[in-house]
Amino acid sequence: MIMSRTSPSSKKTHAKKTTSPSTSLETELLLEIGTEELPYQFIAPALRSLHEGMTAMLQNQRLSCGQIRPMGTPRRLVLMVEQLATQQQSAVKEALGPSKSVAFDQAGQPTKAAIGFAASQGVPVEELQVRQTAKGDYVCAVKQETGQAATAVLTQHLPGLIGKLSFPKAMQWNETGVRFARPVRWLVALCGGKTLPIEFASVKAGQVSHGHRFMKTNTSVSAKDFPVRSIQQYLKETERQGVIVDQERRRAMVVEQLSDLAKSAQGQLHQDEDLLEQAIYTVEYPQTIIGSFKPDYLELPKEILMTAMKEHQGYFSLVDRSGALLPNFLAVTNMKLSDMQLIREGNERVLAARLADAKFFYEEDRKITLADRLEKLQAVTFHQKIGTQFQRTMRIKELAGYLSEHMGNHELAQVTQRAAELSKTDLLTGIVGEFPTLQGIMGGEYAKHDGERPDVAEAIAEHYFPRGMEGEIPRTLAGKVLSLADRLDKIASFFWVGVIPKGSEDPYALRRDALSIVRIIIEGQLILDLPQAIEKAEEELKKSGVARVAAGMQQDPIDFIIERLRFYAGTSGSIRRDDVIGAILTPQNRTLSLGNLLDLMSALEAVTTKPDFDPLIVGFKRAHRLVEKEQWETKPVEPSLFQHQAETNLQEKLRVGRDRFSILMKQHEYARALEVLVQLKEPIDEFFTGVMVNADDPAIRANRLSLLKDVDELFMSFADFSQIVVQGS
């Protein structure tokens, strides 16, 4: 085993510094990876990976530094390290060898084992030291490792840092076989103003960077290559050459330009963080323009117009104070010209063609009702193992009716079943074919046009909500029920045929669907027997003739959904302690509603802060371990066998407490039910203080174990308290 410790010399941290001045022992690093245009979605994750990789590498290599700043544009990924130590910290490495008894004979002379170990470590045998370990005394070779120059360390490790970057899609472009998001065209790697001799994908690092590909600079000539000498000079020169490398500066520029232009049009910007992120990472020098389209297109649903502008062109929409769409758009371009009229007109022409297509699809779609499209879903395959969209629609209809009836609402069942029938028919429309993100939304629009009930149309429009992890849940009860039915059928179907997420792979977004189920039930304050709902979904799958995977490969979808509850509780901020979450999510609690499970967690976490709680859990765990070790089964307790007053007291407190506890649990008064358990601390402590459980008399011993089993069962009926971490347990 090899251990190392740094020399007790200077101990800088990797935290950001604010006042420490540069010295001759500090330098700076600039790394720029120049590429062909990167997809905007790849840039931010790549910068995070670079930052994390550089931080870890410098720590592992014992190189202290100040601030590490990642920056990026579509054509470059940049990393800047300030106040970087010019030399590694020295370290002492220790390698454990054979035990002392093996390394030295009775006379204290080194054996062949010691001599061989010393030779393998490159130290004289007389310099071996003895270290005490948990396994006894072992000999140890201690070696002083002098720190290398930072330039040598970086030259060795930077190519690997670049090579570890991964992307959703990567490509090969030369004989090296290196894979990267886009071809690498240049590298800049400077440490203290000097080029590091590194190479990646046959591209050698130099001191030359490149300006904006198209834009002209203040000198009225195209931006060109330029030498790099330092971080400060690099940032100034890139901006002079038409490139704002810092994405946060570009963000501020875009936000300001959007706000100013929106005000000039007497409108308000429709906020869209995803679109803002796209704009920031698709340009090197943002210049926003305002354009317009024919007001006639405002007759279309605004969702169509906004989606056409966003998805096809990356345009921002403008609305008035009432939220109505204005006939204008904002486009963030990658050019800054004295006259932007030509660019504006070009964008307006492209958008006009897109909106004309959208209008055509919309008008054609309304010629056929959603009800008339239903049978055509039989020709649309949902999944080869699960069947058609028509079969799935019929299952969702039955499940939606079942959920509604179990909520005691017959009229709700009529609404949700009609909405379920029509919920997938908009998949056959032209507008959804062109803009898949509008599915559901357009179903609601077309249902209104067809004369369906407003609550049916609204349920259809909402049944894909929430659309993301933090998206809005359905507002109406019918929408909530239909969304639950849709997702329960989907999860049950894929588990039924054995298509289950593994590791990071989840091609059908089942984890997101499970989290949506959790959110709709909890945030929608619904009471739902989840096991029964899944059982109903599986019953419908069996009726529709979907073949189930072999018994040995079957997994329970309930456990899958409960795991998403664990994730929700831990990430929503409602529950901070993992042990509390684990203690509640036990098999015995599976029949409780998800909302009740979260309430149980909240009550348990609250009681953990009380001073009597930790000692109580210590006593419980002692009882739990005894009955668990004996695998003790529940047996009647015989008071006639009691030999100590503590036994009588504990049984009496249990009898009274059990009845009170049961009433409070049925009333969902979980905090008060826990108070009943807390009150058992004193009699439990008295029992263990005055009573020896393992008595010589087998009958007395068995009776005491049965009494402790009653304690264990009462506590475990609330949560698995054995998972709670406390001091002294």
Secondary structure as GFF3:
##gff-version 3
##sequence-region A 1 729
A	DSSP	beta_strand	2	6	.	.	.	ID=ss1
A	DSSP	beta_strand	26	35	.	.	.	ID=ss2
A	DSSP	alpha_helix	40	60	.	.	.	ID=ss3
A	DSSP	beta_strand	68	73	.	.	.	ID=ss4
A	DSSP	beta_strand	76	85	.	.	.	ID=ss5
A	DSSP	beta_strand	91	99	.	.	.	ID=ss6
A	DSSP	alpha_helix	100	103	.	.	.	ID=ss7
A	DSSP	alpha_helix	112	121	.	.	.	ID=ss8
A	DSSP	three_ten_helix	125	127	.	.	.	ID=ss9
A	DSSP	beta_strand	129	133	.	.	.	ID=ss10
A	DSSP	beta_strand	136	145	.	.	.	ID=ss11
A	DSSP	alpha_helix	150	163	.	.	.	ID=ss12
A	DSSP	beta_strand	184	191	.	.	.	ID=ss13
A	DSSP	beta_strand	194	195	.	.	.	ID=ss14
A	DSSP	beta_strand	199	200	.	.	.	ID=ss15
A	DSSP	beta_strand	203	206	.	.	.	ID=ss16
A	DSSP	beta_strand	208	210	.	.	.	ID=ss17
A	DSSP	beta_strand	225	227	.	.	.	ID=ss18
A	DSSP	alpha_helix	231	240	.	.	.	ID=ss19
A	DSSP	alpha_helix	247	264	.	.	.	ID=ss20
A	DSSP	beta_strand	268	269	.	.	.	ID=ss21
A	DSSP	alpha_helix	273	280	.	.	.	ID=ss22
A	DSSP	beta_strand	287	292	.	.	.	ID=ss23
A	DSSP	three_ten_helix	295	299	.	.	.	ID=ss24
A	DSSP	alpha_helix	302	307	.	.	.	ID=ss25
A	DSSP	pi_helix	308	313	.	.	.	ID=ss26
A	DSSP	beta_strand	316	319	.	.	.	ID=ss27
A	DSSP	beta_strand	325	333	.	.	.	ID=ss28
A	DSSP	alpha_helix	341	365	.	.	.	ID=ss29
A	DSSP	alpha_helix	370	373	.	.	.	ID=ss30
A	DSSP	three_ten_helix	374	379	.	.	.	ID=ss31
A	DSSP	beta_strand	381	383	.	.	.	ID=ss32
A	DSSP	beta_strand	387	388	.	.	.	ID=ss33
A	DSSP	alpha_helix	389	406	.	.	.	ID=ss34
A	DSSP	alpha_helix	410	422	.	.	.	ID=ss35
A	DSSP	three_ten_helix	425	428	.	.	.	ID=ss36
A	DSSP	alpha_helix	430	434	.	.	.	ID=ss37
A	DSSP	three_ten_helix	436	438	.	.	.	ID=ss38
A	DSSP	alpha_helix	441	449	.	.	.	ID=ss39
A	DSSP	alpha_helix	454	462	.	.	.	ID=ss40
A	DSSP	alpha_helix	477	496	.	.	.	ID=ss41
A	DSSP	alpha_helix	510	523	.	.	.	ID=ss42
A	DSSP	alpha_helix	530	543	.	.	.	ID=ss43
A	DSSP	three_ten_helix	551	553	.	.	.	ID=ss44
A	DSSP	alpha_helix	557	571	.	.	.	ID=ss45
A	DSSP	alpha_helix	578	584	.	.	.	ID=ss46
A	DSSP	three_ten_helix	587	589	.	.	.	ID=ss47
A	DSSP	alpha_helix	594	607	.	.	.	ID=ss48
A	DSSP	alpha_helix	613	630	.	.	.	ID=ss49
A	DSSP	three_ten_helix	639	641	.	.	.	ID=ss50
A	DSSP	alpha_helix	645	666	.	.	.	ID=ss51
A	DSSP	alpha_helix	670	678	.	.	.	ID=ss52
A	DSSP	alpha_helix	681	690	.	.	.	ID=ss53
A	DSSP	alpha_helix	698	716	.	.	.	ID=ss54
A	DSSP	three_ten_helix	721	723	.	.	.	ID=ss55
###
